[in-house]
Amino acid sequence: MTPGTLTVVLGAGLVALALVGPWLLRRSAPALVRVPRLAIAVVGGGIIVWLGTLLAIGPVLAWVGSGPALLPKGPAAVCQRCLAAANPFSAGTTDTVIPAVLPLALPAALTLALGVGITAQMMRRARRSREAARQLLRGAQQCRLHGHDVSVVDTDHPFALTFPARHGGIVLSAGAVHALDEDELVAVLAHEHAHLRERHHLVSALVASVAVFLRWVPLVSAAADALPHYLEIAADNQARRDAGTPALVSALVKLGERAHPAMQHQSCAEALHAAGPERIRQLVQPSGGLTGAVPAAVITAYLGALAIVSAAVHLPYVSAALTGCA
């Protein structure tokens, strides 16, 4: 494979994943809901692989061309040695009007800009979460229910939600505690504890922060929309193991929809809610057979292949940097 061929493969893979990925995710849903942890990996991995592929195109182009130098003679020589050390191809370079350093500088600048932007978004979400938790937990009673530390809010409207552990963790309303029987309460607490143990808040915050800048990419938009569903199903599976499906379904019916006019501060996007009758059908009548298995296998294999190709571009640069471009 030549650098030109590799560039075409990466570019075609990038476009195909962006455009066909959402369709594959939708078709894969019946299979992925049966393995929500794999679904979370596929959804999150799809975004990472797409970004990695985008950032790999520039470094490949840097192997192809040898344009005018933008750097002083000394730094330009060092840059050229690093490019030569990282280049796995034996073919020589081609004179171009584009400086060789430019295809490296643009991905580096994009990576830096995205890193700063994503960090800022995550900090903003953390502030919103902390403020929402502070308002909701004002006057809440701390107690221990069925082995879990819980904050109980004095309101009759039944609800259950979870903030990141550092912002308050599991929150129940007094109405929920009174409305749920013992098995239902065990199911809800197991669901919320699963969110904390598996760090779903961090996964959700990271994907949502990336999506702020890349919603124009169909794959990223579809992945960001699908992720909350799979996070809830993953937590449901733990609740089913601890308390059984009937108890969980009954609890969800009693909790009802998460949005409620009297509890607007519950809608904080950083809190994960044990609610949502839209999940009851999946719990009562889960899809069976091989429905969705082929699209799920296709997108998983496609992401794996594209990740390997992208890594084959990035790793030589990492190796050259670690060895001093020797």
C-alpha positions in Angstrom: 0.0 0.0 0.0 1.3 3.5 -0.9 0.7 6.7 1.0 -1.7 7.8 -1.7 -3.7 4.6 -1.4 -3.7 4.9 2.4 -5.0 8.5 2.1 -7.9 7.3 -0.1 -8.7 4.4 2.3 -8.8 6.8 5.3 -10.8 9.4 3.4 -13.3 6.9 2.1 -13.6 5.2 5.5 -14.1 8.6 7.2 -17.0 9.6 4.9 -18.6 6.1 4.9 -18.5 6.0 8.7 -20.0 9.4 9.0 -22.9 8.8 6.6 -23.6 5.0 7.0 -22.8 4.7 10.7 -26.1 6.2 11.9 -28.0 3.7 9.8 -25.9 0.8 11.1 -26.5 2.0 14.7 -30.2 2.0 14.2 -30.3 -1.4 12.5 -28.0 -2.8 15.2 -30.2 -1.6 18.1 -32.2 -4.9 18.6 -28.9 -6.7 19.1 -27.0 -4.0 21.0 -29.7 -3.6 23.7 -29.0 -7.2 24.7 -25.4 -6.3 25.4 -25.5 -2.7 26.5 -21.9 -2.6 27.6 -20.8 -3.5 24.1 -23.3 -0.9 22.8 -21.7 1.8 24.9 -18.3 0.8 23.6 -19.5 0.8 20.0 -21.2 4.2 20.3 -18.3 5.8 22.1 -15.8 4.0 20.1 -17.4 5.2 16.8 -16.8 8.8 17.8 -13.2 8.1 18.8 -12.4 6.1 15.6 -14.0 8.8 13.4 -11.8 11.5 15.1 -8.7 9.3 14.9 -9.3 8.7 11.2 -9.8 12.4 10.6 -6.6 13.3 12.4 -4.6 10.5 10.6 -5.1 12.0 7.1 -2.8 14.9 7.7 0.2 12.7 8.9 -0.2 10.5 5.8 -0.1 13.5 3.5 3.1 14.6 5.3 4.8 11.4 4.1 3.8 12.0 0.5 4.9 15.6 -0.2 8.1 17.6 0.2 7.1 21.2 -0.2 8.8 24.5 0.7 10.2 24.8 4.2 8.3 27.1 6.5 10.8 26.6 9.4 14.4 27.8 9.8 17.0 25.5 8.5 17.8 23.8 11.8 14.3 23.0 12.9 13.3 22.1 9.3 16.1 19.5 9.3 14.9 18.0 12.6 11.3 17.9 11.3 12.5 16.2 8.1 14.4 13.6 10.1 11.3 12.9 12.2 9.1 12.5 9.1 11.6 10.1 7.6 11.8 8.1 10.9 8.0 7.8 11.1 7.5 7.0 7.4 7.0 3.2 7.0 6.9 3.5 3.2 10.0 3.0 1.1 8.8 5.3 -1.7 10.3 8.7 -1.9 8.5 12.0 -1.5 7.0 14.2 -4.2 7.7 17.9 -4.6 4.5 19.8 -3.8 3.6 23.4 -3.3 2.3 22.6 0.2 4.9 22.6 3.0 5.3 19.2 4.5 4.9 20.6 8.0 1.4 21.9 7.2 -0.4 18.5 7.1 1.0 17.9 10.6 0.3 21.3 12.0 -3.3 21.4 11.0 -4.3 18.1 12.8 -2.2 19.2 15.8 -4.0 22.5 15.9 -7.4 20.8 15.6 -6.5 18.3 18.4 -5.5 21.2 20.6 -8.6 23.2 19.9 -10.9 20.2 20.4 -9.1 19.3 23.6 -9.5 22.8 25.0 -13.1 23.0 23.9 -14.1 19.6 25.3 -12.3 20.3 28.6 -14.2 23.6 28.8 -17.5 21.9 28.1 -16.9 19.2 30.7 -16.0 21.8 33.3 -19.2 23.7 32.4 -21.3 20.6 32.8 -19.6 19.9 36.1 -20.6 23.3 37.4 -24.2 22.9 36.2 -24.3 19.5 37.9 -22.9 20.8 41.2 -25.3 23.8 41.2 -28.3 21.6 40.4 -27.3 19.1 43.1 -26.8 21.9 45.6 -30.3 23.3 44.9 -32.0 19.9 45.0 -30.3 18.6 48.1 -30.9 21.7 50.2 -32.5 20.3 53.4 -32.3 16.7 52.1 -32.0 14.0 54.7 -29.0 11.6 54.5 -29.7 8.0 55.2 -28.7 4.4 54.2 -31.2 2.3 52.4 -30.5 -1.4 51.5 -26.7 -0.8 51.7 -26.6 2.5 49.7 -26.0 6.0 50.9 -29.0 8.1 49.8 -30.2 11.7 50.0 -34.0 11.9 50.5 -35.6 15.1 49.3 -38.8 16.1 51.1 -41.3 16.2 48.2 -44.3 14.0 47.5 -43.6 13.7 43.8 -41.9 10.3 43.3 -38.5 10.5 41.5 -35.1 8.9 41.7 -31.9 10.2 40.1 -28.1 10.1 40.4 -25.6 12.9 40.3 -21.9 12.1 40.1 -20.7 10.8 43.5 -18.8 14.0 44.3 -22.0 16.1 43.8 -24.3 14.0 45.9 -24.7 10.5 44.4 -28.1 8.8 44.7 -31.2 11.1 45.3 -34.7 9.9 46.1 -37.8 11.8 46.9 -39.8 11.0 50.0 -42.7 10.3 47.7 -40.6 7.6 45.9 -39.6 6.0 49.2 -43.2 5.8 50.3 -44.6 4.7 46.9 -42.1 1.9 46.3 -42.3 -1.4 48.1 -39.1 -3.1 49.3 -38.3 -5.0 46.1 -39.0 -2.0 43.9 -36.8 0.2 46.1 -34.0 -2.4 45.8 -34.4 -2.3 42.0 -34.2 1.5 41.8 -31.2 1.7 44.2 -29.4 -1.0 42.2 -30.1 0.9 39.0 -28.8 4.1 40.4 -25.7 2.5 42.0 -24.9 0.9 38.6 -24.6 4.4 37.1 -22.1 5.4 39.8 -20.1 2.2 39.7 -19.8 2.1 35.9 -19.0 5.9 35.8 -21.9 6.6 33.4 -21.8 10.3 34.2 -18.2 10.5 32.9 -19.1 8.6 29.7 -22.2 10.8 29.2 -20.3 14.0 29.8 -17.5 13.2 27.5 -19.7 12.2 24.6 -22.0 15.1 25.1 -19.0 17.5 25.2 -17.6 16.1 22.0 -21.0 16.3 20.3 -21.2 20.0 21.0 -18.5 20.6 18.4 -19.3 17.7 16.0 -23.1 17.5 15.8 -22.7 18.3 12.1 -21.3 14.8 11.6 -24.2 12.4 11.3 -22.4 9.6 13.2 -21.6 11.8 16.2 -25.2 13.1 16.3 -26.6 9.6 16.2 -24.2 8.3 18.8 -24.8 11.1 21.2 -28.6 10.5 20.9 -28.3 6.8 21.4 -25.9 6.7 24.3 -28.3 7.7 27.1 -30.6 4.8 26.1 -27.8 2.2 26.4 -26.6 3.7 29.7 -30.1 3.2 31.2 -30.4 -0.3 29.8 -27.0 -1.2 31.3 -28.2 0.0 34.7 -31.5 -1.8 34.2 -29.6 -5.1 33.8 -28.0 -4.7 37.2 -31.3 -3.9 38.7 -32.9 -7.0 37.1 -30.1 -9.1 38.5 -30.5 -7.7 42.1 -34.3 -7.4 42.3 -35.9 -9.1 39.3 -37.7 -7.8 36.2 -41.2 -7.5 37.8 -39.9 -5.3 40.6 -38.0 -3.0 38.2 -40.9 -2.7 35.8 -43.3 -1.9 38.6 -40.9 0.7 40.0 -40.6 2.4 36.6 -44.4 2.5 36.3 -44.7 4.2 39.7 -41.9 6.7 38.9 -43.3 7.6 35.5 -41.9 10.2 33.2 -38.8 12.1 34.4 -40.1 15.6 33.5 -42.6 17.1 35.9 -43.7 20.7 36.2 -43.1 20.9 39.9 -39.5 19.5 39.7 -37.9 21.5 36.9 -34.5 21.2 38.4 -34.6 17.5 38.0 -34.1 17.9 34.3 -30.5 18.8 34.8 -28.8 16.9 31.9 -25.9 15.8 34.2 -28.2 13.7 36.4 -29.2 10.2 35.3 -32.8 9.3 36.1 -34.4 6.0 37.1 -37.5 6.7 35.1 -38.8 6.4 31.6 -41.7 4.1 30.6 -40.1 3.9 27.2 -37.8 1.2 28.6 -40.6 -0.9 29.9 -41.3 -2.6 26.6 -37.7 -3.6 26.3 -37.8 -5.1 29.8 -41.1 -7.0 29.3 -40.7 -8.0 25.7 -37.0 -7.9 24.9 -36.0 -8.6 21.3 -34.8 -12.1 20.6 -33.2 -14.1 17.8 -30.6 -12.7 15.5 -32.4 -9.4 14.8 -29.8 -6.7 14.4 -26.9 -9.1 14.8 -25.5 -8.7 11.3 -25.5 -4.8 11.3 -23.9 -5.0 14.8 -21.2 -7.3 13.6 -20.6 -5.1 10.5 -20.2 -1.9 12.4 -18.1 -3.5 15.1 -15.8 -5.0 12.5 -15.7 -1.8 10.5 -14.7 0.3 13.5 -12.1 -2.3 14.4 -10.6 -2.2 10.9 -10.6 1.5 10.7 -9.1 1.8 14.1 -6.2 -0.5 13.1 -5.5 1.5 9.9 -5.6 4.8 11.8 -3.3 3.4 14.5 -0.9 2.3 11.8 -0.5 6.0 10.9 -0.3 7.4 14.5 2.0 4.8 16.1 5.0 5.4 13.8 4.9 9.1 14.8 4.6 8.2 18.5 7.5 5.8 18.1 9.7 8.3 16.3 9.0 10.9 19.0 9.8 8.5 21.8 13.1 7.4 20.1 14.2 10.9 19.3 13.5 10.5 15.6 16.5 8.2 15.4 
